[in-house]
Amino acid sequence: MSQTLAHIAGRPIGPGHPPYVVAEMSGNHNGDLRRALDLISAAADAGADAVKIQTYTADTITLDHDGPGFRIEGGLWDGRRLHELYAEAHTPWDWHAPMFAHARSRGVTLFSSPFDFTAVDLLESLDAPAYKIASFELVDLPLVRRCAATGRPLVMSTGMASEAEIAEAVAAARGAGARDLVVLHCTSAYPAPMSSMNLVTLPDMAERFGVMTGLSDHTLGTAASVAAVALGAVFIEKHFTLSRAEGGVDSAFSLEPDELAELVQSCRGAWEALGGVAYGPGDAEAGNAGMRRSLYVSAPVRKGEAFTADNVRSVRPGHGLPPKHLEAVIGRRATRDIPFGEPLGWDMVEGDPPG
């Protein structure tokens, strides 16, 4: 089964359309609703298609426990308890309605990653236009089915997932009714090293699972996202913040507003540059066709005089015979007097033109 197009809030996503660029807010609102609304405005101003948030509380995503596995070891959040980190990073549920309203007022789509059934219920009550399954939740097939069963577009990240786990999630989503499905390649490292990205997975994933593919990009900068578009990604997701200097749980690997605008323009430029298979001069080259090389008379030639390397040369511009005919011209004689600087034509050369 293959899929050629998806839609989120009426925007078509897929081949033939610019990449859908999503600004991931995550916890970069820093616990301030005003900042969350400003982030939505900044994403709209940067030209992003959508802003994504995350819908959970510390108690719906983990346990308030300090036992083995409940404290992070290594990386950006080394030493922090899961419950403490998620309590800081979560987006309060009573913010959701004003955030959706503000996004509508700014003409940008807002959707979310739910992390349990109660989050889906909240988002359904707000008429959320799509759902995103985070990489860590891809193995939660009941959650995948619950989101798919809403009939809304579904985006799934695949960080850490094996081929079998991706196949299970895709089958679960489709079995529960998902039709508008996009699967994102992802490296779940924060930030992700460039060497870990393996972007050539994108076309393989598209063929292997019969899905449209995109990239959830945790690298620094925009290069990986642009490269992904060149490899067929139709969807790009990137964390963003108002200012890395102001901190925030994800700020270290997030783009600032001017960088987000650059991402949008670069990804769309990369998509536009892909074009289609084309040979020969295109419209943009038409004015330069006359500057190719051709055969010109480089010294005056009298009627009956032989053409030689001393009086015929391949030079710019391109109004004479193509240079490939130079050997056929040398040794033949002129049909008339030809002044210096004249473009050479077959009417000036004795004998028949080749082939």
Long-range contacts (C-beta under 8 A, 24 or more apart in sequence): 1-174, 1-210, 2-210, 3-179, 3-181, 3-210, 3-211, 3-212, 4-212, 5-212, 6-153, 6-180, 6-181, 6-182, 6-212, 7-153, 7-180, 8-49, 8-50, 8-109, 8-111, 8-129, 8-130, 8-153, 8-180, 9-50, 9-109, 9-129, 9-130, 11-49, 11-109, 13-180, 13-182, 13-212, 13-234, 13-235, 14-212, 14-234, 15-212, 15-232, 15-234, 17-234, 18-267, 18-268, 18-271, 18-272, 19-214, 19-229, 19-233, 19-234, 19-235, 19-236, 19-267, 19-268, 19-270, 19-271, 20-49, 20-50, 20-214, 20-234, 20-235, 20-236, 21-47, 21-48, 21-49, 21-50, 21-236, 21-238, 21-263, 21-264, 21-267, 21-268, 22-48, 22-49, 22-50, 22-51, 22-52, 22-235, 22-236, 22-237, 22-238, 23-48, 23-50, 23-51, 23-52, 23-238, 23-239, 23-240, 23-255, 23-260, 24-51, 24-52, 24-216, 24-237, 24-238, 24-239, 24-240, 24-250, 25-51, 25-52, 25-53, 25-54, 25-91, 25-239, 25-240, 26-53, 26-54, 26-89, 26-239, 26-249, 26-250, 26-254, 27-54, 27-88, 27-89, 27-90, 27-91, 27-248, 27-249, 27-250, 28-239, 28-240, 28-241, 28-242, 28-248, 28-249, 28-250, 28-251, 28-254, 29-91, 29-248, 30-246, 30-247, 30-248, 31-88, 33-92, 33-95, 33-98, 33-99, 35-242, 36-91, 36-95, 36-99, 37-98, 37-99, 37-102, 38-242, 39-240, 39-241, 39-242, 40-99, 40-102, 40-103, 40-106, 40-108, 40-110, 41-102, 41-106, 42-240, 42-242, 42-257, 42-260, 43-108, 43-240, 43-257, 43-260, 44-103, 44-106, 44-107, 44-108, 45-257, 45-261, 46-240, 46-257, 46-258, 46-260, 46-261, 46-263, 46-264, 47-261, 47-264, 47-265, 48-108, 48-260, 48-264, 49-108, 49-109, 50-108, 50-109, 50-110, 50-111, 51-103, 51-108, 51-109, 51-110, 52-110, 52-111, 52-112, 52-113, 52-132, 52-237, 53-91, 53-96, 53-99, 53-110, 53-111, 53-112, 53-113, 54-89, 54-90, 54-91, 54-112, 54-113, 54-115, 54-134, 55-91, 55-93, 55-96, 55-112, 55-113, 55-114, 55-115, 55-119, 55-122, 55-123, 56-86, 56-90, 56-114, 56-115, 56-116, 56-119, 57-86, 57-87, 57-90, 57-93, 58-83, 58-84, 58-86, 58-87, 58-90, 59-83, 60-115, 60-116, 60-118, 60-119, 61-86, 61-90, 61-115, 61-116, 62-86, 75-189, 75-190, 76-190, 76-191, 76-252, 76-253, 77-249, 85-249, 88-249, 89-249, 89-250, 93-122, 96-122, 96-123, 96-126, 97-126, 100-126, 100-127, 100-128, 113-137, 114-143, 114-147, 115-143, 116-143, 117-143, 117-146, 120-146, 120-147, 120-150, 124-150, 128-152, 129-153, 130-154, 130-155, 130-180, 131-155, 132-156, 132-157, 132-237, 133-157, 133-169, 135-159, 135-160, 135-161, 135-186, 135-188, 135-216, 136-160, 136-188, 138-165, 138-166, 138-169, 139-165, 139-169, 141-168, 141-169, 141-172, 144-169, 144-172, 144-173, 144-176, 145-172, 145-173, 145-175, 145-176, 146-176, 147-173, 147-178, 148-172, 148-173, 148-174, 148-175, 148-176, 148-177, 148-178, 149-176, 149-177, 151-177, 151-179, 152-180, 153-180, 153-181, 153-182, 154-178, 154-180, 154-181, 154-182, 155-181, 155-182, 155-183, 155-184, 155-214, 155-235, 155-237, 156-181, 156-182, 156-183, 156-184, 157-184, 157-186, 157-216, 157-237, 158-183, 158-184, 158-185, 158-186, 158-205, 159-186, 159-187, 159-188, 159-216, 160-188, 163-208, 166-205, 166-209, 167-209, 170-209, 170-211, 181-211, 181-212, 182-211, 182-212, 182-213, 182-214, 182-234, 182-235, 183-209, 183-211, 183-212, 183-213, 183-214, 184-213, 184-214, 184-215, 184-216, 184-235, 184-237, 185-213, 185-214, 185-215, 185-216, 185-228, 185-233, 186-215, 186-216, 186-218, 187-218, 187-219, 188-218, 189-218, 190-218, 190-250, 190-252, 190-253, 191-218, 191-219, 191-220, 191-252, 191-253, 192-217, 192-218, 192-219, 192-253, 193-219, 194-219, 194-223, 194-224, 197-224, 199-224, 199-227, 199-228, 199-231, 200-231, 202-228, 202-231, 202-232, 202-233, 203-231, 203-232, 206-232, 218-253, 219-253, 220-253, 221-259, 222-255, 222-259, 222-262, 222-263, 222-266, 222-267, 225-263, 225-266, 225-267, 226-266, 226-267, 226-270, 229-267, 229-270, 229-271, 229-274, 230-270, 230-274, 236-263, 236-267, 238-263, 289-318, 290-317, 290-318, 290-319, 291-316, 291-317, 291-318, 292-316, 292-317, 292-318, 293-318, 293-323, 294-318, 294-319, 294-320, 294-321, 294-322, 294-323, 294-343, 294-344, 295-320, 295-321, 295-322, 295-323, 295-325, 295-326, 295-329, 295-343, 295-344, 296-320, 296-341, 296-342, 296-343, 296-344, 297-338, 297-339, 297-340, 297-341, 297-342, 297-343, 297-344, 298-340, 299-340, 300-337, 300-338, 300-339, 300-340, 301-334, 301-337, 301-338, 302-334, 302-337, 303-334, 303-335, 303-336, 303-337, 304-333, 304-334, 305-333, 305-334, 306-331, 306-332, 306-333, 306-334, 307-331, 307-332, 307-333, 307-334, 307-349, 312-344, 319-343, 320-344, 320-345, 321-345, 321-346, 325-354, 328-354
